[in-house]
Amino acid sequence: MPARPVAGAIREESMSRKLLGMAIAAIITTTAASANEQRIAFPKDYASDFKNYLSLDRVQNPDQIIRLFANDRALSAAKEDGVLPSGSILVGEIYAAKKDTQGNIITSSLGRRIKDKLLAVAVMEKRTGWGSAFPEELKNGDWDFAIFSPDGKRLNKDLNSCRGCHAPLKDTQHIFSLEHLTK
């Protein structure tokens, strides 16, 4: 068997190490991002125990409406110093927008979508140390996410899409509606 040139062997070994590193990183990312996906419980009394602080057409989804709720811990801290502590819980009721018979979204005279069926209940909860389970691109401080059916059953949704969407919002503690909590 002919000897390979040293430079070629080094390049092959370097490439093999890079591929191995990428494979390990992918496994760790997948495992970490799905770790403890059931650590958030459905807050069954949120509609009466939490405050509805904002209702609006959902920015990320043109055919949905969202109603946002916050627990007392999040609300009082937001008003006090603006920093939401461990134990803060935010809930989003996600509704379908009403559509006409052609499938077009119906809007009110104010130009807002009209809510139809409640589709899901999204929960963001913050607990000390929760952020350490995720790779940098999915970190949301110590916030994590869960999605439930309207009756409180956990839905099998890709929570990394939630994490990835909120991760860039570092200046607002990974929350789209922070300024509405602080008022």
C-alpha positions, 0 to 999 in steps of 0.5 A, spaced: 500 500 500 503 506 497 504 511 503 499 517 503 503 524 503 503 527 510 499 533 508 493 529 505 493 525 511 493 531 516 487 534 512 483 527 512 484 527 519 482 534 520 476 533 516 474 527 520 475 530 527 470 536 524 465 531 522 465 528 528 465 534 532 459 536 528 455 530 529 456 530 536 454 537 537 448 535 533 446 530 538 447 534 544 443 540 541 437 535 539 438 532 546 439 538 550 433 542 546 428 536 548 430 535 555 425 536 560 420 538 555 415 536 560 417 540 566 412 546 565 405 544 567 399 547 565 396 552 569 389 550 569 387 556 573 390 562 569 384 565 566 382 567 573 389 567 577 393 571 572 392 578 569 390 578 561 395 584 559 394 584 552 390 581 546 392 582 539 393 580 532 399 575 532 405 578 528 408 571 527 402 568 524 397 572 519 391 568 521 391 568 528 390 572 534 393 571 541 391 573 548 397 574 553 396 573 561 401 574 566 402 571 573 402 576 579 410 574 580 411 577 573 407 583 573 409 585 580 416 585 578 415 588 571 412 594 574 417 594 580 424 594 576 422 591 569 426 584 571 422 578 571 424 573 576 424 565 576 417 563 577 414 568 572 409 565 568 406 568 561 400 564 558 398 565 550 391 563 548 392 562 541 386 563 537 384 562 529 382 568 526 375 567 523 375 566 515 369 567 510 367 562 505 373 563 500 378 562 506 379 570 507 380 572 514 375 577 516 377 583 519 372 588 524 371 595 522 377 597 526 381 593 521 383 587 526 382 580 526 376 577 529 377 571 534 374 564 532 376 557 535 381 557 541 387 553 538 392 552 543 395 555 550 402 557 549 406 557 556 413 561 557 415 559 564 422 562 567 426 558 572 433 558 575 438 554 571 433 552 565 437 556 560 443 551 561 439 545 558 440 549 551 445 551 546 446 558 545 442 559 539 436 556 543 437 560 549 432 564 552 435 566 559 432 561 563 425 561 560 422 555 557 416 553 553 410 548 553 404 548 548 397 545 550 390 544 547 385 548 550 383 542 555 390 542 558 393 536 554 400 537 552 401 538 545 407 534 541 409 541 538 416 543 536 418 547 541 425 549 538 421 553 533 418 557 539 425 558 542 429 560 536 424 565 535 424 568 542 432 567 543 434 574 539 430 578 544 435 579 549 434 586 550 427 584 552 428 578 556 426 574 550 419 577 551 415 580 545 411 584 549 415 586 555 413 593 555 406 592 555 407 588 562 411 594 565 405 599 564 
